[in-house]
């Protein structure tokens, strides 16, 4: 595989100089800076745009597909999705998109209000209305649902390591039993279009708690709606995520499945980070663990009826 060049401020400035006409920084172009130090392929451009550079050819395919997918989902959603003002290649075979910057902070910075939960419900409900055949025509892949029982077993072992490090009470995972995990298996025919990458950084929230936009649609897939419920549990907390999913029309099974996907994921990810198998922000992983394990009213896997209607 060809090694992609490392983008620099000069690279970014040369790329956008011919695309934008706005106040510069004294060097003949708009001011540019990385969004964060560890994200060298995402740059603020001036005060109104963000430039995303694909680091490899696979990412380039997803970037180009995202442009078309955003136009497909935009009419179905009550929240904003980014609008591109330019796109092309920043290096041979490597795509870029220059988007208008959406207002608001991230869900890691602002709490979601009750009205914001209604915004999230509109997001989940809107995605369910997108015809699968139209998404597939754009190249959106299908993703098989994960085995909650296999994830549960991994989380049990991980929780023991977290308990030894005084990071987590491993007994909390006893709430999810093997029969309970089996009850929460994904139901046949329940696949919908999912964002599949909902994180606090991808959910834009205003200071008053409204959800203003959803970023980064490159991981979208046709699959288990519980994955987006799980993503929201990590982004905004389990109670708002479950309330939003319920308001969107999802029943107890997908809500509880999403809750436990999130809980198992956070235990495993924090363990992997503490043991040096992955990198990432420890404070963020601990925050996500706390959010996923916030108590909700519907905590226990009870007698879910097999004929329980699903949206």
N, C-alpha and C positions, 0 to 999 in steps of 0.2 A: 504494500500500500504506500502511495506517495505521501511523504511527510508534509503536512500543511504548514505554511509559514506562520510565524507568530505575529499577530497583528500589533502594530504600534500606533501611537498617536499620529505619526506622519502618514501611516497607511490609511487610517480612518479618515484623516483630514483630506487627503488626496481623493479618496473615494467619494466623499460627500460634497466636496467643493463645487463640483459641476451640477449637483442635484438641488442645492438649497441656496437661497439668497436671504441671509439673515445676518445680524450683527456678529462680527468675528471676535477673535481674542487677541488681535494684534498680529497674527501670523498669516493673514489672508484667508481665513476660513472660520467656520463656527468653532466655538469651544468644544472640545471632546474630552471625555474621561471615562474610564471603565465604570460600570455600574457598581461593582465591588472588586476588591483586589484579586479575589480568587475566580472571577469570571472574566477572563481576558477576551472572550468572544462576544460580549455584550457591552455596548457603549452608549452613554448619553451623548447626544449631539445637540449642542445648544441647550435651550430650555424646553424645547417642544417636540423633540424627536428621540427615538432610540434605535440604534443600529444593532442588528443581530447577525453575526457572521457564523456560517456553518463550518465546523472544524474538520469535517470529512465528508466523503461523498454520500454516505448513508444519511447523515444529518441533512445534507443538501436536498435529498429526495423528500424528507419530512418537511423541510422548510417550504419547498415548492407546493407540496400537497396542502400544507397549512393555509396558504394563500387562498386556495379554492374552498377549503373547508370553512374558513371564517365567513366567506360570503354565503355559504349554504346555511350556517347556523344563525347568522346575525338576525334574520327576520323572526326567528323562533324564540329569541331570548329577551328578557326584560333588562338585562345588564349589557354593558358595552363589551365588544371584542375589538382588538386593535385593527386599525385601518392602515394599509401600506400605501406610502406615497412613491416608493421606488423599490425595484427589486432587480436582481441580476446576479453576476458573479464577481466576487472580490479577488479570486484567484482561479486558475484553470480548474473547472469542475466543481468549484465551491461557491455555494449560493449565499446571498445576503438578502435581508429585507430591512428597509428603512420605514419605520412605523411612526405614526403620530403618538406622542406620549399621552396616555390616559391619566386623568386626575385621580388623586387619592393616594393614601398610603397603603401598606400591606396589612393583611390580617395579623401579621406578627406585631404590628404597631398599634392597631385599633381593634377594639372589641366590636362584634356585630350586634346590632340592636334587634329588637323584635321585628321592626320593619325590614332590617337587613336579612333576617331569617326568611321573610317572605320573598325577598329577592333571590335567595338561594333556592327556595322552593320553585320559583319560576325558572331558574337555571336547570334544575333536575327535571322538571316537567317539560320544559322546552326541548331538552335533548331527546326525551322519549318520543317526541312527535316527529323528529327528523326521519324520513323514510330510509330504511337500511339500504335499499338498492341504490339510492342516490349517493349515500356515503361510500358504498363499495365502488361505485363508478368513479369516484375520485381517488381510489386506491387505499381507502381506510381499511386496515386489516381487521380480521376477526381474532379475538383473543379468548381462549378457553378459560372457563372459571377455575380459580384455584381450589385446591382441596383444603378445606378448613381443618379437617382432622390432621392432615400432614403438617399444616402450619401450627396447629395446637401442640403437637408433639415436639416440634422444634422449639416453640416458645416455652414449654415446660422446662426443657434442659437449659435454655438461656436464662430463665427466671431464677434457676438455682444458682447460676453464676452471679447474677445481679444481687441475689440475697446475700451471697458470701461477701460481696463488695459493699454491702449495706446500702444498695441503691433501690431495692424493691422488695416487697413482701411476696414471696413466691406463692403463698397460699391463695392469693387473689385469683390466680389462674385456675384454681379448683372449681370456680364457678362454671367454667366451660368443660363439661364432661364429654367423653367420646360419643355417647348417645345424643347429647345436645349438639355437638358439631355435626353429626349426621343429619339431625333435623334441619340444620341451617345450610344444607347443601343447596347450591344454586338450582333453581327450577328450570326444567326444559322449556325452551321457547321464550326465556325472559331477557334475552340479549337486546340491548339498546345501544345507541351511540353514547359513548362515555368520553369525558375529557381525559381521564386516566392519568392525570398528573396534577391534581388539585393539591396545592400546598399553600402555606401562609403567604409565600412570596408571589403566588400566582392569583391570589384573590385580593383585589383592590377594594379597600374600605375607606370611606370618608370619615371625618372626625365625628359626625353624628351617627355613625354605625351603619349607614347604608352601604350595600355592596354596589360598587360603581363599575367594575369590570373584571373580566377573567382573562388572564394572559396565557401565552404559550400552549398552543393547541397541537404541538408536534407529536405528542404521544397518544392522541385520540385513537380509539378503537371501538369496534362493535363487540360488546361483551357484557360482563356482569355489572349491573347498575350499583351493586353493593360496593364496588371499588370506588366510585365517586362519593358515596356516603362515608366510606372509610377515609378518603382523602379530606373531606370536610371535617371529620372528627379530629384529624391532626391539625387542620388549619385553623378552626374556630372553636373546637371543643366538642365533646360528644353530645351534650344536651342540645346545643343549637343545631348540630348536624342532624340528629334524629328528629327534632321538631320540624326542621325544614323538609326532610324526606317524608315525614308523615303528612305535612301540609301539601306536598307534591302528589300525594295519593299512594305512597308505598305503604305496604302493610308491615306487620311485626317481623316477618321472616327476613326480608331484605334489610330492614333497619338493624335487627340484631346481628345479621351476618356482617353488615358493614362495620358495626361496632366492634365485633370480635376480630375481624380482619385487621382493623386499626390497632387494637390492643396487642394482638400477637406480633404484628409487624414492629411496633415500637419497642417491645421487649427484646426482640431479636436484633434490631438495628443498634440499640444502645449497647447490647452485649458485644456485638461485632466491633463496634467502635472502641469500647474499653479494652478489648483484647487485641487491638491493633490490626484487625483484618480489613477494616475500612477506614476512610478518612471522613471528616465532616465536623461540624460544630457540636461539641458536647453540650453546651447550653441549649442549643436548639433541639437536640435529640431528647434531652431531659424535659424540655417544655412540651414536646410532642407526646412524650410518655404521660406527663401529667394531664394533658388535654384528653388523650384517648381514654384514660382511666377515671375521668370525672363521672360520678354516678348519674344515672338517668332513672326515670320512673320505671321504664320497661327494662329491668335488669336480667331477669331470669328467662331461660328457655323453657317455656311451659308446653302445654299440649297444643302445638300448632296443628291445625286441621290440614289434612292433605289437600282438601279442596278449597283452602283459603284463597279468595280471589286476589290476583296480582294485577297491577295495572298493565 
